[in-house]
Amino acid sequence: MKKKLIITAIIAFAFFASCAKPPVEEMNNAIAAVARAENDPDVMAYAVNSLARAREALSNMQTEADAKRYEQAKKFALDAENLAERAIADAKNFIGRQKDEAASALSLMKEALVTTEDTLQNAHASGGKGLDLPRLDNDFASARQTAGQAEMANEESRYGEAIEHSQNARSALSLITSEISQAAISANRKK
């Protein structure tokens, strides 16, 4: 009797195991989600690591489905879908942070432009003793051009370039202001 029960249980288990079906809907959703992430240029630029995790889950899903371990395949399918959506969100978050950083860098750059221009005008008004004013004027024009490139990059949503150009302009402006300040200090010491 006990043997019959065990044999019946084994046959029932084998029957139900052979009836298990692959999680087609979940697998298709995972494939579609990863494809959306792969076709998103922002993901390809800013969330490659997140996308790699989604691809790995997709690969594991396929391996498990091929081995007819459908519960594991379903788990990996859900993971792949979630990770692909996460990659898209990561890219959007990165761009948002870069946009904010670019706005801040542009604001600081514009303040530095005004300050440096005032400092340079004051140096001209005082005669610019100890200064190479034509060179400083040229350096200021170059910094202004770089500032223009920063603003253009920001308008075209190239936030990384906007940040870089803003920082370069601020650095050049800082050197001009520093040189004028040093010349003023030297002139005051000679008095």
ZILINLIN-V988715 format. One record per backbone hydrogen bond with DSSP energy under -0.5 kcal/mol. NH is the residue of the N-H (numbers start at 1). CO is the residue of the C=O. Records with the same first field share a line. If there is no record, write none. Layout:
NH: CO ; CO
//
This chain:
5: 1
6: 2
7: 3
8: 4
9: 5
10: 6
11: 7
12: 8
13: 9
14: 10
15: 11
16: 12
17: 13
18: 14
19: 15
20: 16 ; 17
24: 22
27: 23
28: 24
29: 25
30: 26
31: 27
32: 28
33: 29
34: 30
35: 31
36: 32
37: 33
38: 34
39: 35
40: 37
41: 39
44: 40
45: 41
46: 42
47: 43
51: 47
52: 48
53: 49
54: 50
55: 51
56: 52
57: 53
58: 54
59: 55
60: 56
61: 57
62: 58
63: 59
64: 60
65: 61
66: 62
67: 63
68: 65
69: 64
70: 68
73: 69
74: 70
75: 71
76: 72
77: 73
78: 74
79: 75
80: 76
81: 77
82: 78
83: 79
84: 80
85: 81
86: 82
87: 83
88: 84
89: 85
90: 86
91: 87
92: 88
93: 89
94: 90
95: 91
96: 92
97: 93
98: 94
99: 95
100: 96
101: 97
102: 98
103: 99
104: 100
105: 101
106: 102
107: 103
108: 104
109: 105
110: 106
111: 107
112: 108
113: 109
114: 110
115: 111
116: 112
117: 113
118: 114
119: 115
120: 116
121: 117
122: 118
123: 119
124: 120
125: 121
126: 122
127: 124
128: 123
131: 128
133: 131
136: 132
137: 133
138: 134
139: 135
140: 136
141: 137
142: 138
143: 139
144: 140
145: 141
146: 142
147: 143
148: 144
149: 145
150: 146
151: 147
152: 148
153: 149
154: 150
155: 151
156: 152
157: 154
158: 153
159: 157
162: 158
163: 159
164: 160
165: 161
166: 162
167: 163
168: 164
169: 165
170: 166
171: 167
172: 168
173: 169
174: 170
175: 171
176: 172
177: 173
178: 174
179: 175
180: 176
181: 177
182: 178
183: 179
184: 180
185: 181
186: 182
187: 183
188: 184
189: 185
190: 186
191: 187
//
